[in-house]
Amino acid sequence: MNPDPASVMSRLESIEHDLANRQNTFAEAAGQRARLVRDVEYALAVEYAKAEGNTTDRRMIAQATVGGSQDYRDLTAAEAVYDAAKAAVGVLQTRATISQTLLKTMRETA
């Protein structure tokens, strides 16, 4: 089945609409992830400074303390949302590129 230019254009428009909707989710997820990374890294630094022992022991104590915190669980969830949104946007961008190439080829052979 060979698609016609109108159907390819329609598909491009739907991809553009879907990308616009997902872009907000992607931006929010990226912002939330960045804030939580900062908060978790700060908590790790604080716990590392409070811990006693050699460097390895202090790092392990800090990671064990922060690893069970709500911020760390929130970061894990935020990273999952971010990664999913990033993957969805990537797939849509790839589909748009393919559709644009197909449309260009149709116009060149017409």
VOFI-888300 format. One record per atom (N, C-alpha, C): residue in one letter; chain; x, y, z. Coordinates in Angstrom, 2 decimals. Layout:
BEGIN
+---------+--------+---------+---------+---------+
: residuo : cadena :    east :   north :      up :
+---------+--------+---------+---------+---------+
:       a :      A :       X :       Y :       Z :
...
+---------+--------+---------+---------+---------+
This chain:
BEGIN
+---------+--------+---------+---------+---------+
: residuo : cadena :    east :   north :      up :
+---------+--------+---------+---------+---------+
:       m :      A :    0.84 :   -1.18 :    0.00 :
:       m :      A :    0.00 :    0.00 :    0.00 :
:       m :      A :    0.89 :    1.25 :    0.00 :
:       n :      A :    0.67 :    2.10 :   -0.96 :
:       n :      A :    1.42 :    3.34 :   -1.08 :
:       n :      A :    0.58 :    4.50 :   -0.56 :
:       p :      A :    1.07 :    5.17 :    0.46 :
:       p :      A :    0.30 :    6.30 :    1.00 :
:       p :      A :    0.34 :    7.49 :    0.03 :
:       d :      A :   -0.70 :    8.27 :    0.07 :
:       d :      A :   -0.74 :    9.47 :   -0.76 :
:       d :      A :   -0.25 :   10.66 :    0.07 :
:       p :      A :    0.17 :   11.76 :   -0.58 :
:       p :      A :    0.70 :   12.91 :    0.14 :
:       p :      A :   -0.27 :   13.47 :    1.19 :
:       a :      A :   -1.55 :   13.44 :    0.92 :
:       a :      A :   -2.52 :   13.97 :    1.87 :
:       a :      A :   -2.53 :   13.15 :    3.17 :
:       s :      A :   -2.44 :   11.84 :    3.04 :
:       s :      A :   -2.43 :   11.00 :    4.25 :
:       s :      A :   -1.14 :   11.19 :    5.04 :
:       v :      A :   -0.02 :   11.40 :    4.33 :
:       v :      A :    1.25 :   11.64 :    5.01 :
:       v :      A :    1.19 :   12.99 :    5.73 :
:       m :      A :    0.65 :   14.00 :    5.08 :
:       m :      A :    0.50 :   15.32 :    5.72 :
:       m :      A :   -0.41 :   15.22 :    6.94 :
:       s :      A :   -1.47 :   14.47 :    6.83 :
:       s :      A :   -2.39 :   14.29 :    7.96 :
:       s :      A :   -1.66 :   13.62 :    9.12 :
:       r :      A :   -0.86 :   12.63 :    8.80 :
:       r :      A :   -0.09 :   11.93 :    9.84 :
:       r :      A :    0.93 :   12.88 :   10.48 :
:       l :      A :    1.59 :   13.71 :    9.68 :
:       l :      A :    2.54 :   14.68 :   10.21 :
:       l :      A :    1.84 :   15.67 :   11.16 :
:       e :      A :    0.66 :   16.09 :   10.79 :
:       e :      A :   -0.10 :   17.01 :   11.66 :
:       e :      A :   -0.47 :   16.35 :   12.98 :
:       s :      A :   -0.85 :   15.07 :   12.93 :
:       s :      A :   -1.20 :   14.38 :   14.18 :
:       s :      A :    0.04 :   14.16 :   15.04 :
:       i :      A :    1.18 :   13.90 :   14.40 :
:       i :      A :    2.44 :   13.75 :   15.15 :
:       i :      A :    2.80 :   15.07 :   15.80 :
:       e :      A :    2.67 :   16.17 :   15.04 :
:       e :      A :    2.98 :   17.49 :   15.59 :
:       e :      A :    2.09 :   17.81 :   16.79 :
:       h :      A :    0.82 :   17.48 :   16.70 :
:       h :      A :   -0.12 :   17.71 :   17.81 :
:       h :      A :    0.27 :   16.86 :   19.02 :
:       d :      A :    0.58 :   15.60 :   18.78 :
:       d :      A :    0.99 :   14.70 :   19.87 :
:       d :      A :    2.28 :   15.18 :   20.52 :
:       l :      A :    3.24 :   15.62 :   19.70 :
:       l :      A :    4.50 :   16.14 :   20.24 :
:       l :      A :    4.26 :   17.37 :   21.11 :
:       a :      A :    3.40 :   18.26 :   20.65 :
:       a :      A :    3.09 :   19.47 :   21.43 :
:       a :      A :    2.51 :   19.09 :   22.79 :
:       n :      A :    1.63 :   18.11 :   22.81 :
:       n :      A :    1.03 :   17.68 :   24.08 :
:       n :      A :    2.07 :   17.02 :   24.99 :
:       r :      A :    2.92 :   16.21 :   24.44 :
:       r :      A :    3.91 :   15.48 :   25.24 :
:       r :      A :    5.07 :   16.37 :   25.67 :
:       q :      A :    5.32 :   17.44 :   24.92 :
:       q :      A :    6.45 :   18.31 :   25.24 :
:       q :      A :    6.29 :   18.91 :   26.63 :
:       n :      A :    5.08 :   19.29 :   27.01 :
:       n :      A :    4.85 :   19.83 :   28.35 :
:       n :      A :    5.16 :   18.80 :   29.42 :
:       t :      A :    4.68 :   17.59 :   29.22 :
:       t :      A :    4.95 :   16.50 :   30.17 :
:       t :      A :    6.44 :   16.25 :   30.27 :
:       f :      A :    7.11 :   16.25 :   29.12 :
:       f :      A :    8.56 :   16.02 :   29.09 :
:       f :      A :    9.30 :   17.12 :   29.83 :
:       a :      A :    8.92 :   18.37 :   29.60 :
:       a :      A :    9.59 :   19.49 :   30.26 :
:       a :      A :    9.35 :   19.47 :   31.77 :
:       e :      A :    8.12 :   19.17 :   32.18 :
:       e :      A :    7.81 :   19.08 :   33.61 :
:       e :      A :    8.60 :   17.95 :   34.26 :
:       a :      A :    8.66 :   16.80 :   33.60 :
:       a :      A :    9.39 :   15.66 :   34.13 :
:       a :      A :   10.89 :   15.97 :   34.25 :
:       a :      A :   11.42 :   16.66 :   33.26 :
:       a :      A :   12.84 :   17.03 :   33.29 :
:       a :      A :   13.12 :   17.99 :   34.44 :
:       g :      A :   12.24 :   18.95 :   34.64 :
:       g :      A :   12.41 :   19.90 :   35.74 :
:       g :      A :   12.31 :   19.23 :   37.09 :
:       q :      A :   11.32 :   18.36 :   37.25 :
:       q :      A :   11.14 :   17.64 :   38.51 :
:       q :      A :   12.35 :   16.75 :   38.79 :
:       r :      A :   12.83 :   16.07 :   37.76 :
:       r :      A :   13.99 :   15.20 :   37.92 :
:       r :      A :   15.21 :   16.01 :   38.33 :
:       a :      A :   15.42 :   17.15 :   37.69 :
:       a :      A :   16.59 :   17.99 :   38.01 :
:       a :      A :   16.54 :   18.48 :   39.45 :
:       r :      A :   15.36 :   18.90 :   39.90 :
:       r :      A :   15.22 :   19.36 :   41.30 :
:       r :      A :   15.51 :   18.23 :   42.28 :
:       l :      A :   14.98 :   17.06 :   41.99 :
:       l :      A :   15.18 :   15.93 :   42.90 :
:       l :      A :   16.62 :   15.44 :   42.89 :
:       v :      A :   17.28 :   15.47 :   41.74 :
:       v :      A :   18.70 :   15.10 :   41.69 :
:       v :      A :   19.48 :   16.05 :   42.59 :
:       r :      A :   19.20 :   17.34 :   42.48 :
:       r :      A :   19.88 :   18.32 :   43.33 :
:       r :      A :   19.63 :   18.05 :   44.80 :
:       d :      A :   18.37 :   17.79 :   45.16 :
:       d :      A :   18.02 :   17.54 :   46.56 :
:       d :      A :   18.70 :   16.28 :   47.10 :
:       v :      A :   18.70 :   15.22 :   46.30 :
:       v :      A :   19.31 :   13.96 :   46.74 :
:       v :      A :   20.83 :   14.12 :   46.84 :
:       e :      A :   21.43 :   14.81 :   45.89 :
:       e :      A :   22.88 :   15.02 :   45.97 :
:       e :      A :   23.24 :   15.88 :   47.18 :
:       y :      A :   22.43 :   16.85 :   47.50 :
:       y :      A :   22.66 :   17.67 :   48.69 :
:       y :      A :   22.55 :   16.81 :   49.95 :
:       a :      A :   21.50 :   15.97 :   50.01 :
:       a :      A :   21.32 :   15.09 :   51.16 :
:       a :      A :   22.50 :   14.13 :   51.30 :
:       l :      A :   22.99 :   13.62 :   50.18 :
:       l :      A :   24.17 :   12.74 :   50.22 :
:       l :      A :   25.38 :   13.48 :   50.78 :
:       a :      A :   25.56 :   14.72 :   50.35 :
:       a :      A :   26.71 :   15.51 :   50.84 :
:       a :      A :   26.60 :   15.77 :   52.33 :
:       v :      A :   25.40 :   16.09 :   52.80 :
:       v :      A :   25.19 :   16.34 :   54.23 :
:       v :      A :   25.46 :   15.08 :   55.04 :
:       e :      A :   24.92 :   13.97 :   54.60 :
:       e :      A :   25.12 :   12.70 :   55.32 :
:       e :      A :   26.58 :   12.27 :   55.27 :
:       y :      A :   27.24 :   12.51 :   54.15 :
:       y :      A :   28.65 :   12.18 :   54.04 :
:       y :      A :   29.47 :   12.99 :   55.03 :
:       a :      A :   29.13 :   14.28 :   55.15 :
:       a :      A :   29.86 :   15.15 :   56.08 :
:       a :      A :   29.63 :   14.73 :   57.53 :
:       k :      A :   28.44 :   14.22 :   57.85 :
:       k :      A :   28.13 :   13.82 :   59.23 :
:       k :      A :   28.72 :   12.45 :   59.58 :
:       a :      A :   28.95 :   11.62 :   58.58 :
:       a :      A :   29.41 :   10.25 :   58.83 :
:       a :      A :   30.86 :   10.23 :   59.29 :
:       e :      A :   31.19 :    9.16 :   60.00 :
:       e :      A :   32.56 :    8.99 :   60.47 :
:       e :      A :   33.17 :    7.77 :   59.79 :
:       g :      A :   34.49 :    7.77 :   59.71 :
:       g :      A :   35.20 :    6.65 :   59.10 :
:       g :      A :   35.99 :    7.10 :   57.89 :
:       n :      A :   36.48 :    6.11 :   57.15 :
:       n :      A :   37.24 :    6.45 :   55.94 :
:       n :      A :   36.28 :    6.85 :   54.82 :
:       t :      A :   36.83 :    7.24 :   53.70 :
:       t :      A :   36.02 :    7.74 :   52.58 :
:       t :      A :   34.97 :    6.73 :   52.12 :
:       t :      A :   35.38 :    5.50 :   51.97 :
:       t :      A :   34.45 :    4.46 :   51.52 :
:       t :      A :   33.33 :    4.25 :   52.52 :
:       d :      A :   33.66 :    4.16 :   53.80 :
:       d :      A :   32.64 :    3.98 :   54.83 :
:       d :      A :   31.66 :    5.15 :   54.85 :
:       r :      A :   32.18 :    6.36 :   54.76 :
:       r :      A :   31.32 :    7.55 :   54.80 :
:       r :      A :   30.37 :    7.57 :   53.59 :
:       r :      A :   30.88 :    7.20 :   52.42 :
:       r :      A :   30.05 :    7.17 :   51.23 :
:       r :      A :   28.95 :    6.12 :   51.36 :
:       m :      A :   29.30 :    4.96 :   51.89 :
:       m :      A :   28.32 :    3.88 :   52.06 :
:       m :      A :   27.25 :    4.27 :   53.08 :
:       i :      A :   27.66 :    4.92 :   54.17 :
:       i :      A :   26.70 :    5.38 :   55.18 :
:       i :      A :   25.75 :    6.40 :   54.58 :
:       a :      A :   26.30 :    7.34 :   53.84 :
:       a :      A :   25.47 :    8.38 :   53.21 :
:       a :      A :   24.49 :    7.76 :   52.23 :
:       q :      A :   24.96 :    6.83 :   51.40 :
:       q :      A :   24.08 :    6.20 :   50.42 :
:       q :      A :   23.00 :    5.36 :   51.09 :
:       a :      A :   23.35 :    4.69 :   52.16 :
:       a :      A :   22.36 :    3.88 :   52.88 :
:       a :      A :   21.31 :    4.77 :   53.53 :
:       t :      A :   21.72 :    5.89 :   54.07 :
:       t :      A :   20.78 :    6.80 :   54.72 :
:       t :      A :   19.85 :    7.45 :   53.71 :
:       v :      A :   20.42 :    7.98 :   52.64 :
:       v :      A :   19.62 :    8.70 :   51.64 :
:       v :      A :   18.83 :    7.73 :   50.76 :
:       g :      A :   19.38 :    6.55 :   50.53 :
:       g :      A :   18.73 :    5.56 :   49.67 :
:       g :      A :   17.35 :    5.14 :   50.14 :
:       g :      A :   17.06 :    5.28 :   51.41 :
:       g :      A :   15.75 :    4.93 :   51.93 :
:       g :      A :   14.84 :    6.12 :   52.13 :
:       s :      A :   15.28 :    7.28 :   51.72 :
:       s :      A :   14.50 :    8.50 :   51.96 :
:       s :      A :   13.38 :    8.68 :   50.93 :
:       q :      A :   12.42 :    9.51 :   51.30 :
:       q :      A :   11.32 :    9.82 :   50.39 :
:       q :      A :   11.83 :   10.56 :   49.15 :
:       d :      A :   12.80 :   11.44 :   49.32 :
:       d :      A :   13.37 :   12.16 :   48.17 :
:       d :      A :   13.95 :   11.17 :   47.16 :
:       y :      A :   14.62 :   10.14 :   47.65 :
:       y :      A :   15.21 :    9.17 :   46.75 :
:       y :      A :   14.13 :    8.38 :   46.01 :
:       r :      A :   13.07 :    8.00 :   46.72 :
:       r :      A :   11.95 :    7.30 :   46.08 :
:       r :      A :   11.28 :    8.21 :   45.05 :
:       d :      A :   11.13 :    9.48 :   45.40 :
:       d :      A :   10.54 :   10.45 :   44.46 :
:       d :      A :   11.43 :   10.61 :   43.22 :
:       l :      A :   12.75 :   10.62 :   43.44 :
:       l :      A :   13.68 :   10.74 :   42.32 :
:       l :      A :   13.56 :    9.53 :   41.40 :
:       t :      A :   13.47 :    8.36 :   41.96 :
:       t :      A :   13.33 :    7.15 :   41.16 :
:       t :      A :   12.06 :    7.21 :   40.31 :
:       a :      A :   10.96 :    7.66 :   40.90 :
:       a :      A :    9.70 :    7.79 :   40.16 :
:       a :      A :    9.81 :    8.87 :   39.09 :
:       a :      A :   10.43 :   10.00 :   39.43 :
:       a :      A :   10.58 :   11.09 :   38.47 :
:       a :      A :   11.45 :   10.67 :   37.29 :
:       e :      A :   12.49 :    9.90 :   37.56 :
:       e :      A :   13.35 :    9.41 :   36.48 :
:       e :      A :   12.58 :    8.48 :   35.55 :
:       a :      A :   11.70 :    7.67 :   36.10 :
:       a :      A :   10.89 :    6.77 :   35.27 :
:       a :      A :    9.96 :    7.57 :   34.36 :
:       v :      A :    9.31 :    8.60 :   34.91 :
:       v :      A :    8.42 :    9.45 :   34.10 :
:       v :      A :    9.23 :   10.18 :   33.03 :
:       y :      A :   10.38 :   10.70 :   33.42 :
:       y :      A :   11.25 :   11.41 :   32.47 :
:       y :      A :   11.70 :   10.49 :   31.34 :
:       d :      A :   12.16 :    9.31 :   31.69 :
:       d :      A :   12.64 :    8.37 :   30.68 :
:       d :      A :   11.52 :    7.94 :   29.73 :
:       a :      A :   10.33 :    7.72 :   30.27 :
:       a :      A :    9.19 :    7.35 :   29.43 :
:       a :      A :    8.81 :    8.48 :   28.49 :
:       a :      A :    8.76 :    9.70 :   29.00 :
:       a :      A :    8.42 :   10.85 :   28.17 :
:       a :      A :    9.49 :   11.07 :   27.10 :
:       k :      A :   10.74 :   10.90 :   27.48 :
:       k :      A :   11.85 :   11.08 :   26.53 :
:       k :      A :   11.75 :   10.04 :   25.41 :
:       a :      A :   11.44 :    8.81 :   25.76 :
:       a :      A :   11.31 :    7.75 :   24.76 :
:       a :      A :   10.14 :    8.02 :   23.83 :
:       a :      A :    9.02 :    8.46 :   24.38 :
:       a :      A :    7.84 :    8.74 :   23.55 :
:       a :      A :    8.11 :    9.89 :   22.59 :
:       v :      A :    8.75 :   10.94 :   23.08 :
:       v :      A :    9.08 :   12.07 :   22.21 :
:       v :      A :   10.07 :   11.62 :   21.13 :
:       g :      A :   11.03 :   10.80 :   21.48 :
:       g :      A :   11.99 :   10.30 :   20.50 :
:       g :      A :   11.32 :    9.49 :   19.40 :
:       v :      A :   10.38 :    8.64 :   19.77 :
:       v :      A :    9.66 :    7.84 :   18.78 :
:       v :      A :    8.86 :    8.75 :   17.85 :
:       l :      A :    8.19 :    9.73 :   18.41 :
:       l :      A :    7.41 :   10.66 :   17.59 :
:       l :      A :    8.31 :   11.46 :   16.65 :
:       q :      A :    9.46 :   11.88 :   17.13 :
:       q :      A :   10.39 :   12.62 :   16.28 :
:       q :      A :   10.89 :   11.74 :   15.13 :
:       t :      A :   11.15 :   10.49 :   15.42 :
:       t :      A :   11.58 :    9.55 :   14.37 :
:       t :      A :   10.48 :    9.35 :   13.35 :
:       r :      A :    9.24 :    9.20 :   13.81 :
:       r :      A :    8.11 :    9.04 :   12.89 :
:       r :      A :    7.94 :   10.28 :   12.02 :
:       a :      A :    8.12 :   11.44 :   12.62 :
:       a :      A :    7.99 :   12.68 :   11.86 :
:       a :      A :    9.08 :   12.77 :   10.79 :
:       t :      A :   10.29 :   12.39 :   11.13 :
:       t :      A :   11.40 :   12.41 :   10.17 :
:       t :      A :   11.13 :   11.46 :    9.01 :
:       i :      A :   10.65 :   10.28 :    9.32 :
:       i :      A :   10.32 :    9.31 :    8.27 :
:       i :      A :    9.21 :    9.84 :    7.38 :
:       s :      A :    8.19 :   10.41 :    7.98 :
:       s :      A :    7.08 :   10.96 :    7.21 :
:       s :      A :    7.54 :   12.12 :    6.32 :
:       q :      A :    8.40 :   12.97 :    6.85 :
:       q :      A :    8.91 :   14.10 :    6.06 :
:       q :      A :    9.74 :   13.59 :    4.88 :
:       t :      A :   10.55 :   12.58 :    5.12 :
:       t :      A :   11.36 :   12.00 :    4.04 :
:       t :      A :   10.46 :   11.37 :    2.99 :
:       l :      A :    9.44 :   10.66 :    3.43 :
:       l :      A :    8.49 :   10.04 :    2.51 :
:       l :      A :    7.78 :   11.10 :    1.68 :
:       l :      A :    7.36 :   12.17 :    2.31 :
:       l :      A :    6.67 :   13.25 :    1.62 :
:       l :      A :    7.60 :   13.91 :    0.59 :
:       k :      A :    8.84 :   14.14 :    1.00 :
:       k :      A :    9.82 :   14.75 :    0.09 :
:       k :      A :   10.04 :   13.86 :   -1.13 :
:       t :      A :   10.16 :   12.55 :   -0.89 :
:       t :      A :   10.35 :   11.61 :   -1.98 :
:       t :      A :    9.15 :   11.60 :   -2.92 :
:       m :      A :    7.96 :   11.67 :   -2.37 :
:       m :      A :    6.74 :   11.72 :   -3.18 :
:       m :      A :    6.72 :   12.96 :   -4.07 :
:       r :      A :    7.14 :   14.07 :   -3.52 :
:       r :      A :    7.14 :   15.31 :   -4.29 :
:       r :      A :    8.20 :   15.28 :   -5.39 :
:       e :      A :    9.35 :   14.66 :   -5.08 :
:       e :      A :   10.42 :   14.59 :   -6.09 :
:       e :      A :   10.07 :   13.66 :   -7.23 :
:       t :      A :    9.32 :   12.60 :   -6.95 :
:       t :      A :    8.98 :   11.63 :   -8.01 :
:       t :      A :    7.69 :   12.00 :   -8.74 :
:       a :      A :    6.98 :   13.01 :   -8.25 :
:       a :      A :    5.72 :   13.40 :   -8.90 :
:       a :      A :    5.96 :   14.26 :  -10.12 :
+---------+--------+---------+---------+---------+
